[in-house]
Amino acid sequence: MLRRLTLRDFVIVTALEVDLRAGFTALTGETGAGKSILIDALQLALGSRGDAGVVREGAARADISAEFDPHPALAERLAPWLHDGGFEADTGTVGSPLLLRRVVDAQGKSRAWINGSPATVTQLRELGEHLVDIHGQHAWQSLTRADSVRALVDAQAGVDNAALQQAWATRRDAQRRLDDARSRQTDIERERERLQWQIAELDKLHPQADEWLELNTEHQRLGAGQAILDAAQLALSAVSDDDASADTLTGRAIDALERVAAVDPHLASVLEVLRSAQAQLQDAAHSLNSALRHTELDPDRLNELDARIGNWMSLARRYRRPPEDLPAVLQGWRDDLAALDAAADLDALEREASATHVAWQKVAGAVSKQRAQAAPALAQAVTAAMQELGMSGGRFEVALTPQAEPQAFGLESVEFLVAGHAGNTPRPLGKVASGGELSRLALAIAVTTSQRGDDSGQAGTLIFDEIDSGVGGAVADTVGRLMQRLGRDQQVMAVTHLAQVAACAHQHLVVSKTLQQGQTNSDIREVTGDERVREIARMLGGTATDTSRAHAQSMLDDASNTAHLTANAATKRRRKEAA
């Protein structure tokens, strides 16, 4: 349920904090006082569209916070969603309060938070759908739209629309692949022939991964073979083979110094350097001899490499690809050909389309059974509510019409039919002429579909925004009692202009508008006792007189007694069921 709503610089509200209780809360006030401001602010906190127009004139931003205390079943359902989004409350326990906040600045930029963590407006909207259900004064309009009607019936039937949509999407995709393949058979065959020819041409080359680098490395080595031999032989001659080689001359220098090194110790260090140099020269000569022995000229292999590199380069130029990419190009063509082979296999595609259609029919058939079971119960309940709302003899029906072609929503369309009076043939709800009847029908449907209990998956808070417009007299009394009855199990809020409805509320909030320092400001306060009597009296006659106050007090007493009797009856019923 909604515990607290805090507004700052919203439209004509400077600062306001409203504490709400369980049960039925009525919101009243003079015409033009801004009774719907509270609802508008709550919708903003729940992710509705917001722009700079919601910011109070002269303020930098509008700031709305809504604190909810979800009932245990709802908290259990929301726990995984909050955990996945990182929105768990500080306590981290199921049933912790939920705090939603929305800020819109004067430039129209919006920010949102859930339990203090940044959130998107979409996330606010997703969470809000579980917390609050708002029925506006034009709620009947949505009941003329096929998608809204179907969604309402499916909610009553407990339909898993996610499974139905998934089965439909799988069926649709399979059928699309089949249709595309049928329409593209000529193009597919032409493309297959092109790929087969290109693959055959590259298969002759049979390029391997990393082969291009290996070919070039080997080609460079073989191409430079003679130069390597010439250089190695020349170096070997200079180092050791010639009479005047470096090794020979170094040996002579060592012999000369050895004869005098004992006489002049300073030459001993020079002698060691020469001996080290001679050893290195001999090592170099050994390595050069090894290179000469192992370096071979292979003109046949070189010609073979020239031919392969030439073929490789020719194909790379033809297909305008770098030579090193040819192995990947060949694999890509093979993958494309495999995909085209699959697309050209009409028999396989037809089997797949048929199988997905059967799977969808199975899910849709189960949905049809759920709808067929829920429709009569819903029709009976709404019909009963109509009798209470001044439509005696009226009848409500839920029409399920089989579709000629498969549809994403299932095997049948759903439509609401109504007969306003006994003896009339039920007609589509949208063709019912009376505005009063439409409002009462919307209320009957809203009340009926709202009485499903906390475990049904519905929102914990119901809001009726002037949905009682166009009714009065005894019907207004019934509307009030229905709201009061709903308030026993759920939190109900109603913006109303009917004294009969307001008198049945467990909590009564009054909206007033004042002029402060040249600016209009809206305020909301709870009224009790004499203040509430005066407000009910004002709603009855515009001016509170002794007569109207007495009437108002009588209405409040009657509503209180009715609530007491109803509560006792409900308690007895629950005890009986428990026994």
C-alpha positions as CSV (number, residue, x, y, z in Angstrom):
1,M,0.0,0.0,0.0
2,L,1.0,3.6,-0.4
3,R,2.2,5.0,2.9
4,R,3.4,8.5,2.1
5,L,3.5,10.9,-0.9
6,T,5.8,13.9,-0.7
7,L,5.6,16.7,-3.3
8,R,7.9,19.7,-3.7
9,D,7.4,22.5,-6.3
10,F,4.9,20.4,-8.3
11,V,2.5,22.4,-10.5
12,I,0.8,24.6,-7.8
13,V,2.1,22.8,-4.8
14,T,5.0,24.4,-2.9
15,A,5.6,21.6,-0.4
16,L,3.3,18.9,0.7
17,E,3.5,15.6,2.6
18,V,0.5,13.3,2.7
19,D,0.3,10.2,5.0
20,L,-2.1,7.6,3.8
21,R,-3.7,4.7,5.6
22,A,-5.1,1.3,4.7
23,G,-8.7,1.1,3.6
24,F,-10.7,3.5,1.6
25,T,-9.5,7.1,1.3
26,A,-11.7,9.8,-0.3
27,L,-10.2,12.9,-1.9
28,T,-12.6,15.9,-2.2
29,G,-12.5,19.6,-2.6
30,E,-14.0,22.6,-4.5
31,T,-14.2,22.5,-8.3
32,G,-10.8,23.7,-9.6
33,A,-9.0,23.1,-6.3
34,G,-6.7,20.5,-8.0
35,K,-8.1,17.3,-6.6
36,S,-6.3,15.3,-9.2
37,I,-2.9,16.8,-8.4
38,L,-2.1,14.0,-6.0
39,I,-2.9,11.4,-8.6
40,D,-0.9,13.2,-11.2
41,A,2.1,13.4,-8.9
42,L,1.8,9.7,-8.0
43,Q,1.7,8.8,-11.7
44,L,4.9,10.9,-12.3
45,A,6.6,8.9,-9.4
46,L,5.4,5.7,-11.1
47,G,7.1,6.5,-14.4
48,S,4.6,8.5,-16.4
49,R,5.8,11.1,-18.9
50,G,7.0,14.3,-17.3
51,D,8.1,17.6,-18.8
52,A,9.0,21.1,-17.7
53,G,5.3,21.9,-17.3
54,V,5.1,20.0,-14.0
55,V,7.6,22.3,-12.3
56,R,6.0,25.1,-10.2
57,E,6.6,28.5,-11.8
58,G,9.8,30.0,-10.5
59,A,11.2,26.8,-9.1
60,A,14.2,24.9,-10.3
61,R,12.8,21.4,-10.2
62,A,9.8,19.3,-9.1
63,D,10.5,16.5,-6.7
64,I,8.1,13.7,-6.0
65,S,8.6,10.8,-3.6
66,A,6.3,7.9,-2.9
67,E,6.8,5.4,-0.1
68,F,5.1,2.0,-0.4
69,D,4.7,-0.8,2.1
70,P,3.9,-3.9,-0.2
71,H,1.8,-6.7,1.2
72,P,3.8,-10.0,1.7
73,A,2.7,-11.7,-1.4
74,L,3.5,-8.7,-3.6
75,A,6.8,-8.2,-1.8
76,E,7.7,-11.9,-2.5
77,R,7.0,-11.4,-6.3
78,L,9.0,-8.2,-6.4
79,A,12.0,-9.5,-4.6
80,P,13.8,-11.0,-7.6
81,W,13.2,-7.9,-9.7
82,L,14.6,-5.6,-7.0
83,H,17.6,-7.9,-6.5
84,D,18.4,-8.1,-10.2
85,G,18.2,-4.3,-10.5
86,G,20.2,-3.6,-7.4
87,F,17.3,-1.9,-5.7
88,E,17.0,-3.9,-2.5
89,A,16.3,-1.9,0.6
90,D,19.0,-1.3,3.2
91,T,17.6,-4.1,5.3
92,G,17.6,-6.5,2.4
93,T,14.5,-8.3,3.7
94,V,11.4,-9.1,1.8
95,G,8.6,-6.7,2.7
96,S,10.9,-3.7,3.3
97,P,9.4,-0.3,2.4
98,L,9.8,0.8,-1.2
99,L,10.8,4.4,-2.0
100,L,10.3,5.7,-5.5
101,R,11.5,9.2,-6.3
102,R,11.3,11.3,-9.5
103,V,12.8,14.7,-10.2
104,V,12.0,16.9,-13.2
105,D,14.0,20.1,-13.7
106,A,12.9,23.3,-15.4
107,Q,14.5,22.2,-18.6
108,G,12.3,19.0,-18.6
109,K,15.2,16.7,-17.8
110,S,14.2,13.8,-15.5
111,R,16.0,11.6,-13.0
112,A,14.7,8.7,-11.0
113,W,15.6,6.5,-8.0
114,I,14.3,3.3,-6.4
115,N,15.3,2.8,-2.8
116,G,18.0,5.5,-3.2
117,S,19.6,3.8,-6.2
118,P,19.5,5.5,-9.7
119,A,16.9,4.0,-11.9
120,T,15.4,4.6,-15.4
121,V,11.9,5.8,-16.0
122,T,11.1,2.5,-17.6
123,Q,12.1,0.7,-14.4
124,L,9.9,3.0,-12.4
125,R,7.0,2.2,-14.7
126,E,7.6,-1.6,-14.5
127,L,7.6,-1.4,-10.7
128,G,4.6,0.9,-10.6
129,E,2.5,-1.6,-12.6
130,H,2.8,-3.9,-9.6
131,L,2.0,-1.3,-7.0
132,V,-0.9,0.9,-8.2
133,D,-3.8,0.4,-10.6
134,I,-5.5,3.7,-11.6
135,H,-9.0,3.8,-13.0
136,G,-9.7,7.3,-14.6
137,Q,-13.1,8.9,-15.2
138,H,-12.8,7.8,-18.9
139,A,-11.9,4.2,-17.9
140,W,-14.7,3.0,-20.1
141,Q,-12.8,4.1,-23.2
142,S,-10.1,1.5,-22.6
143,L,-12.9,-1.1,-22.3
144,T,-13.8,-0.5,-26.0
145,R,-10.2,-1.4,-27.1
146,A,-9.6,-5.0,-28.0
147,D,-6.2,-5.2,-26.4
148,S,-7.3,-3.7,-23.1
149,V,-10.4,-6.0,-22.9
150,R,-8.3,-9.0,-23.7
151,A,-5.7,-8.1,-21.1
152,L,-8.4,-7.7,-18.5
153,V,-9.9,-11.0,-19.2
154,D,-6.5,-12.7,-19.3
155,A,-5.6,-11.2,-15.9
156,Q,-8.8,-12.7,-14.5
157,A,-8.0,-16.0,-16.1
158,G,-4.4,-16.1,-15.0
159,V,-3.1,-16.4,-18.5
160,D,0.7,-16.6,-19.0
161,N,0.9,-14.2,-22.0
162,A,4.7,-14.5,-22.0
163,A,4.5,-18.1,-23.0
164,L,1.9,-17.4,-25.6
165,Q,4.0,-14.5,-27.1
166,Q,7.1,-16.7,-27.1
167,A,5.3,-19.5,-29.0
168,W,3.9,-17.0,-31.5
169,A,7.4,-15.4,-32.1
170,T,8.9,-18.8,-32.7
171,R,6.1,-19.7,-35.1
172,R,6.3,-16.3,-36.9
173,D,10.1,-16.6,-37.4
174,A,9.8,-20.1,-38.8
175,Q,7.1,-19.1,-41.2
176,R,9.0,-16.0,-42.3
177,R,12.1,-18.2,-43.1
178,L,9.9,-20.5,-45.1
179,D,8.2,-17.6,-47.0
180,D,11.5,-16.0,-47.7
181,A,13.0,-19.2,-49.0
182,R,10.0,-19.8,-51.3
183,S,10.2,-16.2,-52.7
184,R,14.0,-16.3,-53.1
185,Q,14.5,-19.8,-54.6
186,T,15.8,-18.4,-58.0
187,D,18.2,-16.0,-56.2
188,I,19.3,-18.6,-53.7
189,E,20.1,-21.1,-56.5
190,R,22.1,-18.4,-58.4
191,E,24.0,-17.5,-55.3
192,R,24.7,-21.1,-54.5
193,E,26.2,-21.7,-58.0
194,R,28.4,-18.6,-57.6
195,L,29.7,-19.7,-54.2
196,Q,30.3,-23.3,-55.4
197,W,32.4,-22.0,-58.3
198,Q,34.4,-19.7,-56.1
199,I,34.9,-22.4,-53.5
200,A,36.1,-24.9,-56.2
201,E,38.6,-22.4,-57.5
202,L,40.0,-21.7,-54.1
203,D,40.0,-25.3,-53.2
204,K,42.5,-25.9,-56.0
205,L,44.9,-23.7,-54.2
206,H,43.9,-25.2,-50.8
207,P,45.3,-22.3,-48.8
208,Q,46.2,-23.1,-45.2
209,A,46.2,-20.8,-42.2
210,D,49.7,-19.1,-41.8
211,E,50.9,-20.7,-45.0
212,W,51.4,-17.3,-46.8
213,L,54.0,-16.2,-44.2
214,E,55.8,-19.6,-44.4
215,L,55.9,-19.5,-48.2
216,N,57.5,-16.0,-48.2
217,T,60.0,-16.9,-45.5
218,E,61.2,-20.0,-47.4
219,H,61.2,-18.2,-50.7
220,Q,63.4,-15.5,-49.3
221,R,65.8,-18.0,-47.9
222,L,66.1,-20.1,-51.1
223,G,66.3,-17.0,-53.3
224,A,69.3,-15.7,-51.3
225,G,71.1,-19.2,-51.2
226,Q,73.9,-18.3,-53.7
227,A,74.6,-15.0,-52.1
228,I,74.8,-16.7,-48.7
229,L,77.3,-19.3,-50.0
230,D,79.5,-16.6,-51.6
231,A,79.5,-14.4,-48.6
232,A,80.3,-17.3,-46.2
233,Q,83.2,-18.5,-48.4
234,L,84.7,-15.0,-48.7
235,A,84.5,-14.5,-44.9
236,L,86.0,-17.9,-44.3
237,S,89.0,-17.1,-46.5
238,A,89.6,-13.8,-44.7
239,V,89.3,-15.4,-41.3
240,S,91.3,-18.6,-41.7
241,D,91.9,-20.0,-45.1
242,D,94.2,-17.4,-46.8
243,D,98.0,-17.2,-46.0
244,A,97.3,-13.6,-44.8
245,S,94.1,-14.5,-43.0
246,A,93.2,-12.9,-39.7
247,D,93.9,-16.1,-37.8
248,T,97.4,-16.4,-39.3
249,L,98.4,-12.8,-38.7
250,T,97.1,-12.9,-35.1
251,G,99.1,-16.1,-34.5
252,R,102.3,-14.3,-35.7
253,A,101.6,-11.4,-33.4
254,I,101.1,-13.8,-30.4
255,D,104.5,-15.6,-31.2
256,A,106.4,-12.2,-31.3
257,L,105.0,-11.0,-28.0
258,E,105.6,-14.4,-26.2
259,R,109.4,-14.0,-26.8
260,V,109.5,-10.6,-24.9
261,A,106.6,-10.8,-22.5
262,A,108.8,-12.2,-19.8
263,V,111.1,-9.1,-20.1
264,D,108.3,-6.5,-20.3
265,P,105.3,-7.5,-18.0
266,H,103.2,-4.7,-19.5
267,L,102.9,-6.7,-22.7
268,A,101.3,-9.6,-20.9
269,S,97.8,-8.0,-21.0
270,V,98.1,-7.3,-24.8
271,L,99.1,-11.0,-25.3
272,E,95.9,-12.2,-23.5
273,V,93.7,-9.9,-25.7
274,L,95.3,-11.4,-28.9
275,R,94.9,-15.0,-27.6
276,S,91.2,-14.3,-26.9
277,A,90.8,-12.7,-30.4
278,Q,92.4,-15.8,-32.0
279,A,90.0,-18.1,-30.2
280,Q,87.0,-16.1,-31.4
281,L,88.3,-16.1,-35.0
282,Q,88.7,-19.9,-34.9
283,D,85.0,-20.2,-33.6
284,A,83.8,-18.0,-36.4
285,A,85.7,-20.1,-39.0
286,H,84.0,-23.2,-37.5
287,S,80.6,-21.7,-37.9
288,L,81.3,-20.6,-41.4
289,N,82.4,-24.1,-42.4
290,S,79.2,-25.4,-40.9
291,A,77.1,-22.9,-42.9
292,L,78.9,-23.8,-46.1
293,R,78.2,-27.5,-45.5
294,H,74.5,-27.1,-44.8
295,T,73.5,-24.4,-47.2
296,E,72.2,-26.0,-50.4
297,L,70.9,-24.6,-53.6
298,D,67.4,-26.0,-54.6
299,P,66.3,-24.4,-57.9
300,D,63.4,-26.8,-58.3
301,R,61.9,-25.9,-54.9
302,L,62.4,-22.3,-55.6
303,N,60.5,-22.6,-58.9
304,E,57.8,-24.5,-57.1
305,L,57.5,-21.7,-54.6
306,D,57.4,-19.1,-57.3
307,A,54.5,-20.8,-59.0
308,R,52.5,-21.2,-55.8
309,I,53.0,-17.6,-54.7
310,G,52.0,-16.5,-58.2
311,N,48.8,-18.5,-58.0
312,W,48.1,-17.2,-54.5
313,M,48.6,-13.6,-55.6
314,S,46.5,-14.0,-58.7
315,L,43.5,-15.2,-56.7
316,A,44.0,-12.5,-54.1
317,R,43.9,-9.8,-56.9
318,R,40.8,-11.4,-58.5
319,Y,38.8,-11.4,-55.3
320,R,40.3,-8.1,-54.1
321,R,41.5,-9.6,-50.8
322,P,44.9,-9.5,-49.0
323,P,46.7,-12.8,-49.8
324,E,46.9,-13.8,-46.1
325,D,43.1,-13.6,-45.9
326,L,42.4,-16.3,-48.5
327,P,42.0,-19.2,-45.9
328,A,39.4,-17.1,-44.0
329,V,37.6,-16.1,-47.2
330,L,37.3,-19.8,-48.2
331,Q,35.8,-20.7,-44.8
332,G,33.4,-17.8,-45.0
333,W,32.2,-19.0,-48.4
334,R,31.7,-22.5,-47.1
335,D,29.6,-21.1,-44.2
336,D,27.5,-19.0,-46.6
337,L,26.9,-22.0,-48.8
338,A,25.8,-24.1,-45.9
339,A,23.3,-21.4,-44.9
340,L,22.0,-21.2,-48.5
341,D,21.7,-25.0,-48.6
342,A,19.6,-24.8,-45.4
343,A,17.5,-22.0,-46.9
344,A,17.0,-24.0,-50.1
345,D,15.8,-27.1,-48.2
346,L,12.1,-26.3,-48.4
347,D,11.1,-29.6,-46.9
348,A,13.0,-29.0,-43.7
349,L,11.7,-25.4,-43.5
350,E,8.1,-26.6,-44.0
351,R,8.6,-29.2,-41.2
352,E,9.9,-26.6,-38.9
353,A,7.1,-24.2,-39.7
354,S,4.5,-26.9,-39.1
355,A,6.1,-28.0,-35.8
356,T,6.2,-24.4,-34.4
357,H,2.6,-23.9,-35.5
358,V,1.5,-27.0,-33.7
359,A,3.4,-25.9,-30.6
360,W,1.8,-22.4,-30.8
361,Q,-1.7,-24.0,-31.2
362,K,-1.1,-26.1,-28.1
363,V,-0.2,-23.0,-26.0
364,A,-3.1,-21.0,-27.6
365,G,-5.5,-23.8,-26.9
366,A,-4.6,-23.8,-23.3
367,V,-5.1,-20.0,-23.2
368,S,-8.5,-20.5,-24.9
369,K,-9.6,-22.9,-22.1
370,Q,-8.6,-20.5,-19.4
371,R,-10.5,-17.7,-21.1
372,A,-13.5,-19.8,-21.6
373,Q,-13.5,-20.7,-17.9
374,A,-13.0,-17.2,-16.7
375,A,-15.4,-15.4,-19.0
376,P,-18.7,-16.7,-17.5
377,A,-17.6,-16.0,-13.9
378,L,-16.5,-12.5,-14.9
379,A,-19.8,-11.8,-16.7
380,Q,-21.8,-13.1,-13.8
381,A,-19.9,-10.9,-11.3
382,V,-20.2,-7.7,-13.4
383,T,-23.9,-8.4,-14.0
384,A,-24.4,-8.7,-10.3
385,A,-22.6,-5.4,-9.7
386,M,-24.7,-3.7,-12.4
387,Q,-27.9,-4.5,-10.4
388,E,-26.4,-2.6,-7.4
389,L,-25.4,0.3,-9.6
390,G,-28.9,1.2,-10.8
391,M,-28.9,-1.0,-14.0
392,S,-31.6,-3.5,-12.8
393,G,-32.2,-6.2,-15.3
394,G,-29.0,-5.3,-17.2
395,R,-26.7,-8.1,-18.4
396,F,-23.0,-8.3,-19.1
397,E,-21.3,-10.8,-21.3
398,V,-17.8,-11.6,-22.4
399,A,-17.8,-12.7,-26.1
400,L,-15.1,-15.0,-27.3
401,T,-15.0,-15.1,-31.1
402,P,-12.8,-17.6,-33.0
403,Q,-10.4,-16.0,-35.4
404,A,-10.2,-17.2,-39.0
405,E,-6.4,-16.6,-39.0
406,P,-3.9,-17.2,-36.3
407,Q,-3.1,-14.1,-34.2
408,A,-0.4,-13.2,-31.7
409,F,-3.0,-13.0,-29.0
410,G,-4.5,-16.5,-29.5
411,L,-7.3,-18.3,-31.2
412,E,-10.1,-15.8,-30.4
413,S,-10.9,-12.1,-30.0
414,V,-12.4,-10.9,-26.8
415,E,-15.2,-8.3,-26.6
416,F,-17.5,-6.9,-23.8
417,L,-21.2,-6.9,-24.6
418,V,-23.8,-5.3,-22.4
419,A,-27.6,-4.9,-22.2
420,G,-28.5,-1.9,-20.1
421,H,-32.0,-3.2,-19.3
422,A,-34.0,-6.4,-19.1
423,G,-35.1,-7.7,-22.5
424,N,-32.4,-5.9,-24.4
425,T,-30.0,-7.8,-26.6
426,P,-26.4,-7.3,-25.4
427,R,-24.4,-5.1,-27.7
428,P,-20.7,-4.1,-27.8
429,L,-19.9,-1.9,-24.9
430,G,-18.7,0.9,-27.1
431,K,-22.1,1.2,-28.7
432,V,-23.9,1.9,-25.4
433,A,-25.1,5.5,-25.7
434,S,-25.6,6.7,-22.1
435,G,-22.5,8.4,-20.5
436,G,-23.9,7.5,-17.1
437,E,-24.2,3.9,-18.0
438,L,-20.7,3.8,-19.4
439,S,-19.3,5.3,-16.1
440,R,-21.3,2.8,-14.0
441,L,-20.2,-0.1,-16.2
442,A,-16.6,0.9,-15.9
443,L,-17.0,1.1,-12.2
444,A,-18.7,-2.3,-12.0
445,I,-15.9,-3.9,-14.1
446,A,-13.2,-2.1,-12.1
447,V,-14.7,-3.2,-8.8
448,T,-15.3,-6.8,-10.0
449,T,-11.8,-7.2,-11.4
450,S,-10.2,-5.7,-8.3
451,Q,-11.7,-8.2,-5.9
452,R,-9.2,-11.0,-6.6
453,G,-7.2,-10.9,-3.3
454,D,-3.5,-10.1,-2.6
455,D,-2.3,-13.4,-4.0
456,S,-3.8,-12.7,-7.4
457,G,-0.9,-10.7,-8.7
458,Q,-2.8,-7.4,-8.9
459,A,-1.6,-4.1,-7.5
460,G,-1.9,-3.3,-3.8
461,T,-3.4,0.1,-4.3
462,L,-6.5,1.0,-6.4
463,I,-7.2,4.6,-7.4
464,F,-10.5,5.8,-8.9
465,D,-10.2,9.2,-10.4
466,E,-13.7,10.7,-10.6
467,I,-14.9,7.4,-12.1
468,D,-18.3,8.0,-10.3
469,S,-18.9,11.0,-12.6
470,G,-22.5,11.0,-14.0
471,V,-24.1,9.0,-11.1
472,G,-26.0,10.1,-8.1
473,G,-28.8,9.3,-5.7
474,A,-29.1,5.6,-4.6
475,V,-26.5,4.6,-7.1
476,A,-24.0,7.0,-5.4
477,D,-24.8,5.3,-2.1
478,T,-24.0,2.0,-3.7
479,V,-20.7,3.3,-5.2
480,G,-19.6,4.4,-1.7
481,R,-20.5,1.1,-0.2
482,L,-18.6,-0.7,-3.0
483,M,-15.5,1.4,-2.4
484,Q,-15.8,0.8,1.4
485,R,-16.1,-2.9,0.8
486,L,-13.0,-2.9,-1.4
487,G,-11.1,-1.1,1.3
488,R,-11.4,-4.0,3.6
489,D,-8.9,-6.0,1.6
490,Q,-7.0,-3.4,-0.4
491,Q,-6.0,0.2,-0.2
492,V,-8.5,2.3,-2.2
493,M,-8.3,6.0,-3.1
494,A,-11.0,7.9,-4.9
495,V,-11.2,11.4,-6.2
496,T,-14.9,12.1,-5.9
497,H,-17.5,14.9,-6.0
498,L,-20.2,12.7,-4.4
499,A,-21.0,13.2,-0.7
500,Q,-22.4,9.7,-0.5
501,V,-19.0,8.2,-1.7
502,A,-16.9,10.5,0.6
503,A,-19.0,9.6,3.6
504,C,-18.1,5.9,3.2
505,A,-14.3,6.6,3.4
506,H,-12.1,5.4,6.2
507,Q,-9.9,8.5,5.6
508,H,-11.0,11.8,4.1
509,L,-8.6,14.2,2.5
510,V,-9.7,17.7,1.4
511,V,-7.9,19.7,-1.3
512,S,-7.9,23.5,-1.1
513,K,-6.4,26.2,-3.1
514,T,-5.1,29.5,-1.7
515,L,-3.4,32.6,-3.0
516,Q,0.0,33.3,-1.3
517,Q,2.2,36.2,-2.3
518,G,0.6,36.4,-5.7
519,Q,1.0,32.7,-6.4
520,T,-1.7,30.0,-6.3
521,N,-0.9,27.1,-3.9
522,S,-2.7,23.8,-3.5
523,D,-2.8,22.1,-0.1
524,I,-4.2,18.8,1.2
525,R,-5.3,18.0,4.7
526,E,-7.1,15.2,6.5
527,V,-10.5,16.1,8.0
528,T,-12.1,14.4,10.9
529,G,-14.9,15.1,13.3
530,D,-16.7,18.5,12.8
531,E,-14.4,19.4,9.8
532,R,-15.5,16.3,8.0
533,V,-19.1,16.9,8.7
534,R,-18.8,20.4,7.2
535,E,-17.0,19.1,4.1
536,I,-19.8,16.5,3.5
537,A,-22.4,19.2,4.1
538,R,-20.6,21.4,1.5
539,M,-20.6,18.6,-1.0
540,L,-24.4,18.1,-0.4
541,G,-25.5,21.7,-0.9
542,G,-22.5,24.0,-1.6
543,T,-23.1,25.9,1.7
544,A,-23.0,24.3,5.1
545,T,-26.4,24.8,6.8
546,D,-27.8,23.2,10.0
547,T,-29.9,21.0,7.8
548,S,-27.0,19.9,5.5
549,R,-24.8,19.3,8.5
550,A,-27.4,17.1,10.1
551,H,-27.8,15.2,6.8
552,A,-24.0,14.9,6.6
553,Q,-23.7,13.5,10.1
554,S,-26.5,11.1,9.4
555,M,-24.7,9.9,6.3
556,L,-21.4,9.4,8.2
557,D,-23.2,7.5,10.9
558,D,-25.0,5.2,8.4
559,A,-21.7,4.6,6.6
560,S,-20.0,3.8,9.9
561,N,-22.7,1.3,10.9
562,T,-22.6,-0.3,7.5
563,A,-18.9,-0.7,7.7
564,H,-19.2,-2.2,11.2
565,L,-21.8,-4.7,10.2
566,T,-20.0,-5.6,7.0
567,A,-16.7,-6.2,8.9
568,N,-18.5,-8.4,11.5
569,A,-20.1,-10.4,8.6
570,A,-16.7,-10.8,7.0
571,T,-15.1,-11.9,10.2
572,K,-17.8,-14.5,10.7
573,R,-17.4,-15.8,7.2
574,R,-13.6,-16.1,7.6
575,R,-14.1,-18.0,10.9
576,K,-16.5,-20.3,9.2
577,E,-14.2,-20.9,6.3
578,A,-11.3,-21.6,8.7
579,A,-13.4,-24.1,10.7
